[in-house]
Amino acid sequence: MNTFKGVADTLFIPLTARIYMSQRFPEYFYDSKALELSSLLPDDSIKKNSSEYSMIASVARYYNLDEMTKNFITAHPTCNIVNLGCGLETAYDRIGNKTALFYEIDLPEVIETRRTILGEQRNEKLIAGNLFDLQWAKHVEDQTLPTLLIVSGVFQYFHETEVLAFIKKVREVFTEAELIFDATNKAGIRYAQKYVKKTGNTSAMMYFFVENNEEFAKKAGVTLLEHRPFFTAARKLIGKRTGLYTRIAMKICDDLGRAKLLHLKLS
């Protein structure tokens, strides 16, 4: 489990946060599958080097993604849910839907580990590959189905030109597609880079950020359906149980758009 280097090594950061939050604030976020994996963490260095705020920030992304994915499935019961850069993400289990088709894509070494630990479940397909070359799309059985592409904690490690090229390629493959991804503004990317280095990963540099949501959508040639701050629900459900620094940081982050989810209609 300690053999991953660079970007792939970051898959332990969100897993640690999901375990921590499920134990500390289950009324906000509970991930029973993540709790089952707690014994597999290499050590407790990530937890020791993470603040309460950074743990909540990591899980706030998944809280909102789960809600947005469920909304998409409600609108399109038979659909594709494509999780790009899946790592050890356990949204399939949290969402608990058996009508949507889930495709989990990541680097070969990550998929090998995921297959060993989590297996491949009903209506779920694991695909090893590079999300940017779109070879994985050949394994999506019906590309004409309504398709939700989720890119969580991935784009930050690439440049804007690469992200825009990816969106262009996806639009050429899927006839009815939407994309949800997390992003920070310029100030937020500096904080995120500092945090990742603090957890012990010094080789995964971050480059991509979105300063203006509407301008980015226009540049990509797509429609911005929603931009959602990270902490709206967290501040409501657990805000008073967190430390003062955490409450202030969550408010500043939401008010200044330092962390957000962008929901784009691609076709």
Buried (B, 14 or more C-beta within 10 A) or exposed (E): EEEBEEBBBBBBBBBBBBBBBBEBBEEBBBBEBBBBBBEEBEEEBBBEBBBBBBBBBBBBBBBBBBBBBBEBBEEBEEBBBBBBBBBBBBBBBBBEBEEBBBBBBBBEEBBEBBEEEBEEEEEBBBBBBEBBEBEBBEEBEEBEBBBBBBBBBBBBBBEBEEBBEBBEBBBEBBEBBBBBBBBBBEBBBBBBBEBBBBBBBEEBBBBBBBBEBEEBBEEBEBEBBBBBBBBBBBBEBBBEEBEEEBBEBBEEBBEEBBBBBBBBBBB
